[in-house]
Amino acid sequence: MQGCVEATLRAGLRFSNVMETWEYEHFPAFEKNPAGRKFNFLGYLDPRDSALAIRRALSSSLMGAHAFVIASEDSVMTRPTKQLLQGFFPQVSYMSGKHANASLLSIERARRVFGFAPRYTWHRV
């Protein structure tokens, strides 16, 4: 139709290493070799939160193309994130998160734009 513009949403949701809840029992073993989790900046995502992010993005009023990081608010480690970061990247300054083992992956844009807030953590299974 001439003069009619159709608006669509294209939301790129970058999921951080989705881990099933049965895998959480293996997380303490990551403490032995934290460098093995450096590939994803110690991050993870519960699959239930991935579904929540999809639902929130699709039900939002966003139009156009947008990209978001979707991750848990905590890391896969029990050691403080600041301590781990200093070991991996000593030249990088660290702005502390909400808690000692906060994720290095920022979900603030997803939180601000469509209200994504993870509900699940491996610390409370």
N, C-alpha and C positions, 0 to 999 in steps of 0.2 A: 504494500500500500504506500502510495506516495505521500510524503509528509509525516509518516508515522515512524517513530524510532523505538525499537524494542531494546529495553535495558536488561542486561543479564549480569549475573554474579559469577565470577571466576575466583574462587578462594583457593589459594595454594596453601594447604596445611602441611607443614613440615613436621611430621611426627618423629619424636625422639625415641629410638630403640624401644618399641612396644614389647613389654615383658608380661607374660601371663602370670597370674597370681601364684601358680604352683612353682614358678621360677624364683620367687622371693626367698625361699628357703636357702638358695644358693648365694644370695647377696653377701652374707658375711665372709664367704671365701674370697670375694673381690679384695678384701683388706690385705691379703697376702701379696697381691700384685696390682696395685692401683693403676699402674701404667697400662695394664691390659684394658682399662676402661677409658683411657685418655682419648681414644678415637671419637668418643661421643661426649666429651667433657663431663664424664661421670653421670650423664643423664639417663633417664628412662621414662616410660609412660605406661600407665595402667590402661589396658584395653577399654575398660569402662569409661575412662576419661577421654579416650580417643573418640568414642561414640558421642560423648557429650559435646566435644568440640565440633564435630560434624553437624550435630543437631543445632547448636548455637549459631554456627556460621550460616547454615542454610535458612534458619528462621530469622536472621537479622535483616535489616533494611539496606544492607550494603549493595551497591551496584558497581560494576566495573571489575577490575582485576586487583586482587590483594594477596599478599603473602604473609603467613604467620608461623611462628615457631610454636609447637604444641608439645609440652613436656610437663613432668611432675614438678612440684615446687622444691622437692628435695633431691639429693643425689643418691646414688646406689651405695654410698659409703657411710660409715658411722663416724669416721674421723672428720674433724672440722674441714670444711671446704677451703678456708683460708690457708690452712696448713698444707693441704694437698696442692693447691695452686702455687704456693711458694716453692714447693719441690719441683713442679713441672715447668713453671714459667716464672722464675724469680724476678724478672724485670717488669712483670705486669702488676699494677696496683689492683687491689681487691676492694670493691664496695660491698660491705657485708649485706647479706640477705636477711630474711625474716628470722632465720634460725641458723645454728652453727653449721649444719650440713645442707645449706641451701644449694639449689641447682645453679650451675653456671650458665644455663640456657634461659634467656629472658622470655617470659610469656606475657610481659606487660602490654604489648600491643594487642594481643588477642583478648586480654582481660579488659582493656580500655575500649576496644572497638566493638566486640560482641559479647562481653561479659563472661569469657571463659575463666573458670576457677576450678582447678583439679579437686576432686573429692576424695581420691584414694591415694594411699601411700603404703609402701612396703613395711613401714614401721608399725602399722595398725592393720594387720590382716585378719 
